Amino acid sequence: LLTIPINVLWAPAQACIERRFGYKQMGILEVVGDVVLYGTAIPLAVTGAGEWSLVAGFFAWQLWLLVGSLVMSGLRPRWEWSAETVRTLSRHGLGFSSSSWITQLGGLVNPIVVGTLVGPAGVGFVAFAQRLVDTIGFAKRGAYRLGMVALSKVPSEDKKRLRYGIEEGSLLQLVVLAVPFAGFALVARWVIPLVFGHQWVGTIPVYSVLAVSAILSGPILIQITLLFTRGKNLEVARAMAVQVAVLAAGAVVLVHYFGILGFGLATLASLVCVLLINRMVRRITDFDYSKLAPFAVALIPLVFAPVVPLVYVPLLAVPLVTVAMVASVRAEGIRIVQLVTTSLRDGRR
């Protein structure tokens, strides 16, 4: 609670940095912030500070973000009051925050539904699978932040650029999510017990289903980003409410019959919200997802590698090999690889 004023002050500075695409500076800010957090908390914990070591680390982390953000952005806070600005910010912020609040409610489905029907061990398995998906799917967070900046700079009248942004961003998002998820799936049956312990092997089927859900939701994220940049916050909140409602209702039924795997199936079912989001986005501009289909067909089967017998895993690569034989798809894949490679190289510079 006491760090909220600090957090509020660094937020505009970081927005300024991101708006000019200063992601190298953002990387420095966030990595050094982690160092400050752990560098403060761990020594205090070792010396017996207990839970207060985490509190001190959190304060140090937020103070670094404030000072570092102000220095890198060149902004200096000063007192300013505008009733009209407050009203505008309140209207926009209420809708934006509402969608976040509703999304966070979805986090209660695991402890409440899975915990009630399966028990605390089931909650742990699902939470572990969710953490794996969040960690491996880090590109999702990057796309959201970059998309907010990039799409906000394209005027609504420029339908051609908006369409290109949605189609290109969705394709890139699907590929950069599907490739690491599939790659980890191919070694998950050995890596999870080796690194985390054999007691976590039961989480592998849930991981596979949640990973597929994350891949399919990647293009949806691009559309949500566009809606946010056009001030359609309440519309997004309604779509998120549908998603959470379907997740909760689906989990009650599916977890009862399938155990923790039912949570993953309910997560897949909750993607029905894409129908609402799709309709709202098409009011702004039309787009075509036909380019996504071959890559989805080629890569998604590999995500199920750890849940099929090892002897049948090579069969999961058949769609990939088949799709790669299509010249147009192969050329598109090479273009994506070149684009990602160039972006990474430019980012290091």
C-alpha positions as CSV (number, residue, x, y, z in Angstrom):
1,L,0.0,0.0,0.0
2,L,2.8,2.4,0.9
3,T,4.6,1.8,-2.4
4,I,1.5,2.9,-4.5
5,P,2.7,6.5,-4.7
6,I,6.1,5.4,-5.9
7,N,4.5,3.1,-8.5
8,V,2.2,5.8,-9.7
9,L,5.1,8.2,-10.3
10,W,7.2,5.8,-12.3
11,A,4.4,4.6,-14.5
12,P,4.2,7.7,-16.7
13,A,7.9,7.7,-17.1
14,Q,8.0,4.1,-18.3
15,A,5.1,4.8,-20.6
16,C,7.1,7.7,-22.1
17,I,10.1,5.3,-22.7
18,E,7.9,2.6,-24.3
19,R,6.1,5.1,-26.5
20,R,9.4,5.9,-28.2
21,F,10.2,2.2,-28.4
22,G,13.0,2.4,-25.9
23,Y,12.8,-1.3,-25.1
24,K,16.6,-1.6,-24.6
25,Q,16.2,0.9,-21.7
26,M,13.2,-1.0,-20.4
27,G,15.2,-4.2,-20.4
28,I,17.9,-2.5,-18.4
29,L,15.3,-1.1,-16.0
30,E,13.7,-4.4,-15.4
31,V,16.8,-6.6,-15.1
32,V,18.5,-4.2,-12.7
33,G,15.2,-4.0,-10.8
34,D,15.3,-7.8,-10.3
35,V,18.9,-7.5,-9.1
36,V,17.9,-4.8,-6.6
37,L,15.0,-6.9,-5.4
38,Y,16.9,-10.1,-4.8
39,G,20.1,-8.2,-3.7
40,T,18.1,-6.5,-1.0
41,A,15.8,-9.3,0.1
42,I,18.1,-12.3,0.2
43,P,20.8,-10.9,2.5
44,L,18.2,-9.6,4.8
45,A,16.5,-13.0,4.8
46,V,19.8,-14.8,5.5
47,T,20.4,-12.5,8.5
48,G,17.0,-13.3,10.0
49,A,14.8,-10.5,8.8
50,G,12.1,-13.0,7.9
51,E,9.1,-11.7,5.9
52,W,10.3,-8.1,6.3
53,S,13.2,-9.0,4.0
54,L,10.6,-9.3,1.2
55,V,9.0,-6.0,2.1
56,A,12.4,-4.2,2.1
57,G,13.3,-5.8,-1.3
58,F,9.9,-4.7,-2.7
59,F,10.5,-1.1,-1.6
60,A,14.0,-1.1,-3.0
61,W,12.8,-2.5,-6.3
62,Q,10.1,0.2,-6.6
63,L,12.5,3.0,-5.7
64,W,14.9,1.8,-8.3
65,L,12.1,1.8,-10.9
66,L,11.2,5.3,-10.0
67,V,14.7,6.8,-10.1
68,G,15.8,4.8,-13.1
69,S,12.6,5.5,-15.1
70,L,12.8,9.3,-14.4
71,V,16.5,9.4,-15.4
72,M,16.0,7.4,-18.6
73,S,12.8,9.2,-19.7
74,G,13.9,12.7,-18.8
75,L,10.5,13.4,-17.2
76,R,10.3,15.2,-13.9
77,P,7.1,15.0,-11.8
78,R,5.5,18.2,-10.6
79,W,2.1,19.1,-9.2
80,E,-0.6,19.7,-11.8
81,W,-4.4,19.6,-11.6
82,S,-6.9,19.4,-14.4
83,A,-10.5,18.4,-13.6
84,E,-11.1,17.5,-17.3
85,T,-8.0,15.3,-17.4
86,V,-9.1,13.6,-14.2
87,R,-12.5,12.8,-15.7
88,T,-10.9,11.5,-19.0
89,L,-8.4,9.4,-17.1
90,S,-11.1,8.0,-14.8
91,R,-13.4,7.0,-17.7
92,H,-10.6,5.3,-19.6
93,G,-9.0,3.8,-16.5
94,L,-12.2,2.4,-15.2
95,G,-12.9,0.4,-18.3
96,F,-9.2,-0.7,-18.7
97,S,-9.0,-1.7,-15.0
98,S,-12.3,-3.5,-15.2
99,S,-11.0,-5.9,-17.8
100,S,-7.9,-6.6,-15.7
101,W,-10.1,-7.2,-12.5
102,I,-12.3,-9.6,-14.4
103,T,-9.3,-11.4,-15.8
104,Q,-7.8,-11.7,-12.4
105,L,-11.1,-13.3,-11.2
106,G,-10.3,-16.2,-13.5
107,G,-7.3,-16.9,-11.2
108,L,-9.8,-18.0,-8.5
109,V,-11.2,-20.9,-10.5
110,N,-8.2,-23.1,-9.7
111,P,-8.2,-22.8,-5.9
112,I,-12.0,-22.7,-5.6
113,V,-13.1,-25.2,-8.2
114,V,-10.1,-27.5,-8.5
115,G,-9.4,-27.2,-4.8
116,T,-12.9,-28.2,-3.9
117,L,-13.2,-31.1,-6.4
118,V,-9.7,-32.5,-6.5
119,G,-8.0,-31.1,-3.4
120,P,-4.9,-29.0,-2.7
121,A,-2.6,-31.3,-4.7
122,G,-4.6,-30.6,-7.8
123,V,-4.4,-26.9,-7.2
124,G,-0.6,-27.3,-7.0
125,F,-0.4,-29.3,-10.3
126,V,-2.5,-26.7,-12.2
127,A,-0.6,-23.8,-10.7
128,F,2.7,-25.4,-11.7
129,A,1.4,-26.0,-15.3
130,Q,0.2,-22.4,-15.5
131,R,3.6,-21.1,-14.3
132,L,5.4,-23.2,-17.0
133,V,3.1,-21.8,-19.7
134,D,3.6,-18.2,-18.5
135,T,7.4,-18.6,-18.4
136,I,7.7,-20.3,-21.8
137,G,5.1,-18.0,-23.4
138,F,7.0,-14.8,-22.4
139,A,6.5,-13.5,-25.9
140,K,2.9,-12.9,-25.2
141,R,3.7,-10.2,-22.6
142,G,6.1,-8.6,-25.0
143,A,3.6,-8.5,-27.9
144,Y,1.0,-6.9,-25.7
145,R,3.3,-4.1,-24.6
146,L,4.7,-3.5,-28.1
147,G,1.3,-3.7,-29.7
148,M,-0.2,-1.1,-27.4
149,V,2.5,1.4,-28.5
150,A,2.6,0.4,-32.2
151,L,-1.2,0.2,-32.9
152,S,-1.9,3.4,-31.0
153,K,0.2,5.3,-33.6
154,V,-1.9,4.0,-36.5
155,P,-5.0,6.2,-37.2
156,S,-8.3,4.4,-37.4
157,E,-8.7,5.8,-41.0
158,D,-5.7,3.9,-42.2
159,K,-7.5,0.6,-42.6
160,K,-4.7,-1.0,-44.7
161,R,-2.0,-0.5,-42.0
162,L,-4.4,-1.7,-39.2
163,R,-5.2,-4.8,-41.2
164,Y,-1.5,-5.5,-41.8
165,G,-0.7,-4.9,-38.2
166,I,-3.4,-7.4,-37.0
167,E,-2.5,-10.1,-39.5
168,E,1.2,-9.8,-39.2
169,G,1.2,-9.5,-35.5
170,S,-1.2,-12.4,-35.1
171,L,1.0,-14.7,-37.3
172,L,4.2,-13.7,-35.5
173,Q,2.5,-14.2,-32.1
174,L,1.3,-17.7,-33.0
175,V,4.7,-18.8,-34.3
176,V,6.8,-17.4,-31.5
177,L,4.5,-19.0,-29.0
178,A,4.0,-22.3,-30.7
179,V,7.7,-23.0,-31.4
180,P,9.0,-22.8,-27.8
181,F,5.9,-24.6,-26.5
182,A,6.4,-27.4,-29.0
183,G,10.1,-27.5,-28.3
184,F,9.6,-27.9,-24.5
185,A,6.9,-30.5,-25.1
186,L,9.4,-32.7,-27.0
187,V,11.6,-32.9,-23.9
188,A,9.1,-32.4,-21.1
189,R,8.8,-36.0,-20.2
190,W,12.5,-36.0,-19.2
191,V,13.1,-32.4,-18.1
192,I,10.2,-32.0,-15.7
193,P,11.1,-35.0,-13.5
194,L,14.8,-34.3,-13.8
195,V,14.6,-30.6,-12.9
196,F,11.5,-30.4,-10.7
197,G,11.0,-34.0,-9.4
198,H,9.0,-37.0,-10.3
199,Q,6.0,-35.8,-8.2
200,W,5.3,-33.1,-10.9
201,V,5.0,-35.6,-13.8
202,G,1.2,-35.5,-13.4
203,T,1.1,-31.9,-14.5
204,I,2.3,-32.7,-18.0
205,P,-1.2,-33.3,-19.6
206,V,-2.5,-30.1,-18.2
207,Y,0.6,-28.2,-19.5
208,S,0.0,-29.5,-23.0
209,V,-3.7,-28.3,-23.0
210,L,-2.9,-25.0,-21.4
211,A,0.0,-24.5,-23.9
212,V,-2.4,-25.0,-26.9
213,S,-4.8,-22.5,-25.3
214,A,-2.0,-20.0,-25.0
215,I,-1.0,-20.5,-28.6
216,L,-4.6,-20.0,-29.8
217,S,-5.1,-17.0,-27.6
218,G,-2.0,-15.2,-29.1
219,P,-3.9,-13.7,-32.1
220,I,-6.8,-12.8,-29.7
221,L,-4.3,-10.7,-27.7
222,I,-3.4,-8.6,-30.8
223,Q,-7.1,-7.9,-31.3
224,I,-7.6,-6.9,-27.6
225,T,-4.6,-4.6,-27.9
226,L,-6.2,-2.8,-30.9
227,L,-9.5,-2.4,-29.0
228,F,-7.6,-0.9,-26.0
229,T,-5.9,1.6,-28.3
230,R,-9.3,2.7,-29.6
231,G,-10.8,3.2,-26.1
232,K,-13.0,0.1,-26.4
233,N,-12.2,-0.8,-22.8
234,L,-15.7,-1.7,-21.6
235,E,-16.2,-3.9,-24.6
236,V,-13.1,-5.8,-23.8
237,A,-14.3,-6.1,-20.2
238,R,-17.5,-7.7,-21.3
239,A,-15.6,-10.2,-23.5
240,M,-13.4,-11.0,-20.5
241,A,-16.5,-11.5,-18.3
242,V,-17.7,-14.1,-20.8
243,Q,-14.3,-15.8,-20.8
244,V,-14.2,-16.1,-17.0
245,A,-17.8,-17.2,-16.8
246,V,-17.2,-20.0,-19.3
247,L,-14.0,-21.0,-17.6
248,A,-15.7,-21.2,-14.2
249,A,-18.7,-23.1,-15.5
250,G,-16.7,-25.4,-17.7
251,A,-14.3,-26.2,-14.8
252,V,-17.1,-27.2,-12.5
253,V,-18.3,-29.8,-15.0
254,L,-15.0,-30.9,-16.6
255,V,-12.9,-31.1,-13.5
256,H,-15.6,-33.3,-12.0
257,Y,-15.2,-35.8,-14.9
258,F,-11.6,-35.4,-15.9
259,G,-9.8,-34.2,-12.8
260,I,-7.2,-31.5,-13.3
261,L,-7.1,-32.1,-17.0
262,G,-10.7,-30.6,-17.0
263,F,-9.3,-27.3,-16.0
264,G,-7.2,-27.2,-19.2
265,L,-10.2,-28.2,-21.3
266,A,-12.3,-25.5,-19.6
267,T,-9.5,-23.0,-20.5
268,L,-9.8,-24.0,-24.1
269,A,-13.6,-23.7,-24.0
270,S,-13.2,-20.1,-22.6
271,L,-11.7,-19.0,-25.9
272,V,-15.2,-18.7,-27.1
273,C,-14.8,-15.0,-26.1
274,V,-12.9,-14.7,-29.4
275,L,-16.2,-14.5,-31.2
276,L,-17.1,-11.3,-29.3
277,I,-13.7,-9.8,-29.7
278,N,-13.6,-10.7,-33.4
279,R,-16.9,-9.0,-34.1
280,M,-15.8,-5.8,-32.3
281,V,-12.5,-5.6,-34.1
282,R,-14.2,-6.1,-37.5
283,R,-16.2,-2.9,-36.8
284,I,-12.8,-1.1,-36.9
285,T,-11.2,-3.0,-39.8
286,D,-11.4,-6.3,-41.6
287,F,-8.7,-8.9,-41.6
288,D,-7.9,-12.4,-42.8
289,Y,-6.5,-15.2,-40.7
290,S,-5.9,-17.7,-43.5
291,K,-2.1,-17.5,-43.2
292,L,-2.3,-18.7,-39.6
293,A,-4.0,-22.0,-40.3
294,P,-1.0,-23.9,-41.9
295,F,1.3,-22.9,-39.0
296,A,-1.2,-23.9,-36.4
297,V,-1.8,-27.3,-38.1
298,A,2.0,-27.8,-38.3
299,L,3.0,-26.8,-34.8
300,I,0.2,-27.5,-32.4
301,P,0.3,-31.3,-32.7
302,L,3.9,-31.3,-31.3
303,V,2.7,-29.7,-28.1
304,F,1.0,-33.1,-27.3
305,A,4.4,-35.0,-27.5
306,P,4.7,-35.7,-23.8
307,V,1.2,-37.2,-23.5
308,V,1.5,-39.8,-26.3
309,P,3.6,-42.9,-26.1
310,L,7.2,-42.2,-27.2
311,V,7.0,-44.5,-30.2
312,Y,4.2,-42.4,-31.7
313,V,5.8,-39.0,-31.2
314,P,7.4,-38.9,-34.7
315,L,3.8,-39.1,-36.1
316,L,3.1,-35.7,-34.6
317,A,5.7,-34.2,-36.9
318,V,3.9,-35.4,-40.0
319,P,1.7,-32.3,-40.3
320,L,4.8,-30.1,-39.9
321,V,6.6,-32.0,-42.7
322,T,3.6,-31.9,-44.9
323,V,3.0,-28.2,-44.5
324,A,6.7,-27.5,-45.0
325,M,6.4,-29.1,-48.5
326,V,4.0,-26.3,-49.6
327,A,6.2,-23.7,-51.2
328,S,4.2,-20.6,-50.2
329,V,4.1,-21.7,-46.5
330,R,7.8,-22.6,-46.6
331,A,8.6,-19.1,-48.0
332,E,6.5,-17.5,-45.3
333,G,8.2,-19.4,-42.6
334,I,11.6,-18.4,-43.9
335,R,10.4,-14.8,-43.9
336,I,9.3,-15.0,-40.3
337,V,12.6,-16.5,-39.2
338,Q,14.5,-13.7,-41.0
339,L,12.2,-11.1,-39.5
340,V,12.7,-12.4,-36.0
341,T,16.5,-12.8,-36.5
342,T,16.8,-9.2,-37.8
343,S,14.7,-7.9,-34.9
344,L,16.8,-9.6,-32.3
345,R,20.0,-8.4,-33.9
346,D,18.7,-4.8,-34.1
347,G,17.6,-5.1,-30.5
348,R,21.1,-6.0,-29.3
349,R,22.4,-3.0,-31.1
